[in-house]
């Protein structure tokens, strides 16, 4: 089943590769040497609890590799009392449909991006604030610290809960077919495709660009026919969707970071005995750390792969972009929407934004 077009991750990993292009499977398997096994193949035997774990990523994506490892460890640690079956690649529904299912209990666990979770828990979207995070050190300081704790508390006010540490979805970068984006001024009147996400739209508007929401299945042709000058996405998406074929440069802006939460239906999780709850959280936390390392490694290796395909990489002064953004009302506007408490947690990890 195809993913909903409104996700910031855009379900942008469902593209098939042309002959001679970078293989999606080889890209994603490059992130880890651990084989993916057992998805939907292991019979249920004498389990007290049988739960479903849905994801939107392809089976070879590090999210699923590491989730399956956690599932296997959970089965062993619980002596088979808890059987969790993994359903990758939106097999059980689109992201928005799965969010509804995990709320109702139709699905017990679901891997969800912060940007889509924000439709239910607005504060979850604060991590997508433009140029907030300089690097992964500041990201994990926030997500494993006060900001992550705050977001988890807001999630817990709904029928769902976060059952592990945050996982990684990566930093987004700007690509172009003509104008090279090196400074904030280069974005003036730059027509850039964005997903239908208010934070991204307002970010590029504030910097003087012309953000154009386009469904991802139309992005390649829009770039090819020059409907827009460029687009923005994490490197794994730029590679698997072959956008390097219709773009000549990639500016390493890292303008937005997005993460995943492993969400659980609250009633289903609370049905588990305390010892099983602790095992689930412990093993998912362990896989979260492993998956973070996978994504960081994959993003680095892709620079070499994409360079070999002809994509020119441009280093930029990210501080200059953040300074330019701070001269607009962008940060003040979003601070007002997210609230003083959430914003203070963000700034403790990311530094002053407004």
N, C-alpha and C positions, 0 to 999 in steps of 0.2 A: 504494500500500500504506500502510495506517495505521501510525503509529509506535508503539513500545512505550510502554505507559502508565507505565512506571517512570522515565522521564527527568525530571530536574528541570525541564528546559525543557518536559517533558511532552508533546512533540509538540503544543504548544499553539498552533500556528500553522496548523492544518488545518481551522479552523472556517470555514464559509461565511457570507457576510454577508446580512442581511435587507435588503429595499428600505428606503432611507432611512438605513441604518446607515453607519458609517464603512467605506469600501471597503478591504479588505485590500490590493488592488493599489495604490490611490492612496496608502495609508499607506507602503507599502514603497518605492514608486517615488519618494516624496517625499524619501527619504534621499539620492538621487543623481540627477543628470541624465544619467548615462551609460546608454545603452540596453543591455538584455541581448540578446545575439545569439549565434548560433552553437551554442547548446546542442543537442546531438544532431542537428545539421543538416549539419555539415561532413564531407565524405567524407575517409577516410584515404587519403593518397597517398604512397607511397614512404617511409614512416616506418620507421626502424630499430626504434623502440620505440613501442608503442601501449598506453597505460595508462588506467585508469578512475579517476575522481575522484567519489566519492559524497558527497552531503550530505543532511541531513534537512529543510532549509528550502525554502520555496516558491521558484519560479524568480525572482520579482521581489525577493526578500530581498537586502539588501546583501551577504550572504555569497556568494550565487551571482553577483551582478553583478560583484563584485570578483574572485572566483575565475575567472570567464570571462575577465576582462581579463588576469589573470596567465597563463592558458592561451594566450591569443592572443599575448601577448608572448613566452612560452616557445617557441611554434611558430616565431615570426619569428626569435628570437635563435639558435635551434638549426638554422635553415634547413630546418625540417620534419623533422629527425631524430627528434624526440620529439613524438608526437601524444597529447594528453591529452583524453579525452572526459568531459564533465561530466554527471552523472546526479543531478539535484536531487530534492527532495520524497520521499525514501525510495523511489525507483523500484527500487532494487536490494535493498531489505530494510529492516527496522526498525533503530533505532540499535544495539540489542544484537546483531542478526544481522550488521550491517555491521562491528561491532567484531570479530566472529569471522572475517568474510571478509577484513578487512585483516590479521589475524594470520596467516591461512593463505595470503594472496597472491591470493585470488580477486578482491579489489579492491586496487588499488595505493595509492590515497590516499583519505582519509576525514576529513571535518570532524566532530569529536566534542566534546561539552561536557565540562567538567572533572568534573561530577557523575557522568556515566555512565562516563567513563574511570576514575573512582575504584574501580569494581567490579573493574578489572584492576590498576590502579596506585593503591593507597590514598592515597598522598601527594598525588595530583592533586586530591583533594577538599579540601585544606587552604585553598584559595582561597575556599571556601564558608563559612568560619568566620564566625559572626554578628558584625556590626558591626566587622569587622576593618578594612575600608577606608573611610576618610572621604570619599574622592573619587577621581576618575580619576588624579590625579597620584600618589597612593599605590599605586593598582592597577598602573600601568605601571612605577613604580619597582620594584615587586616582580617583576612578570612579565618585565620586560626586564633584571632584575638577578639577584641571588643566588637568590631563590626560584624564578624561572623556570628558571635553570640547574640547580638541584637537581632540580626536577620532570622536566626533560628527561632528566637522567641516570638517573632512576628508570624513565622510560618506555623508555629505551634498554636496560634489562635484560631486556626482553621481546622478542618477535619484531617489534615495531613501533618507530617512532621519530618524534619531532616534527621536521617538515621546515621549519618557519617560526616566526616570532614568534607569540605568542598572539593570537587574535582576540577580539572582544567579544560577549558575550551579554547584558550589561546588569545593572542593579541592580533588585532586587525591592522592591515597595512593598505596603503593607497597605491593603485596601479593606474597607468596612463598609456594611451596610444600615441600621444603627441607631446603636449607640454610636460616638461619634467618638473615635478613638485619637489622643491628643495626648501622653500621658505613659506611662511603663512601667506605672503603676497601672491604666491603662485596658485593659490586656491581661489583667488578672486575670479568670479564668473566661470569657474571650472565646473562643467556639467558632470556630476558624479552620480552614479547609480547607488542607491541605498535601499536596504530592506524597509518595509513599512514599520519603522520603529521611531517613536517620537524623539528619543534621546539623540539618535544619530542624525535625524533630520534637523533638529535644532542646533546640533554641533556644527554641521557644515554650513547652515545658514548664517550662524554667528561669525564664521570665518570668511564669509563673503562668497562661498561657492553656491552652485545651483543644485541642491540635492534632488534627485528624481527617483521616487519609489518605483521599482520594477520587480516583478516576480522573477525568481531566480531562473526559472526555465526559459526566460526570455533574455537573460543577461548577455549570453554569448553573441546572439544576433544583434542586440542593441549596441554592443561594443564594435562588432564587425561592420555595421552600417553607420557608425558614428552618431547614433542617436544620443549617446553620451560620450564624454571624453575619457571617462575612467570609472573605476569601481573600488570597493574596499572590502577586504576579507582576510581571514587568517591564511597563511601560506599553504597549509594542507588543502584548503578549498581552491585556492588559485591553481594548484597543481592538478588535483583530481578533475576539476572542471575544464582544464586545458585553456584557461584564460590567458596563459602566456602566448598562445597562438594569435591573439588579437590585441595584446598589450605589449608595449616595448619596454616600459620601466616599472619598477616597484620601489616606492619610497617607504622606507622603514619608519613609518610614523608611530606605529604602536598606539594609535589614538584611543582605542577602547580595548579593555580586557573583558572577557566573559567567562563565566564558570558554570559548572554543573552542580546541582544538588541531587543526591540520592534521596528521594522522598518515599515515605512510607505511609500507608493508611493508618491513622492513629489507633483505631479500634483493633485492626488486625495485629499491629505491633504489640499492643497491650495485652492481647490474648496469649502471647508467648510468655512462658514462665520467665522469671527474672534472669536466670542463668542463660537462657537462650537469647534474650535481648542483649545481654552483655557480649555474647559471642558474636552476634550479628554486627553490632557496632564496632567491636574490636577488629574483625576481619575486613569489614568495609573500609575502616580507617586505614588499615594497612594497604589495601589496594588503592585507596585514594592517593597515598604518597607515591606508590609505584607508578600510577597513571600520570601523575604530575611530571615525573622524571621522563616518562615516555614522550609526552607532548613536547617538552623542552628539547629533547634529543631530536625528535622528528622535525621540529621547526628549524633547527640548525642544519640538519642534513639536506633539507629541501633547498636551502640557498644554493648549495653546490649543484644540485640536480636541475634547478630552474635556470641557473646561470648557463649551464651547458645547453639548455634549450633556447638560449638567446635573450632571456629576460635580464635586463640591466638593473642592478640594485643600487639605490641611492641612500646613503646615510644622511639623516637630517638632525638638526638640533631640536629635539623634542621640547626642550625648555622654552624655545622661542615660540613654538605653537601654543604651549600652555600660557605663556605670558600674553600672547595676542588674544587668546580666548578670555583671559582674566580682565581684559579691557572692555569686554562686552558685558551684557547682562546675563550671559549664559549661566555662570555659577550661582549668581544671586537668585535667578529664576528657579533653578533646580533645588537649591537649598530650601527655598520656600515650599516647594512641592514635597520634598522628602522630610523636612522638619529638622529642627535644631539638634535633637538628640542623635538622629542617624548621621547627620552631617558632621557632627563633632567626632563621632567614631571614625568616619572616613578620613577626616583631616589628621587625626592622630597617627594614622598609618601613611597617608599620602602627602602630608604637608598642607599648608594653608592654600585654599583654593579661591577664597572670596574674602 
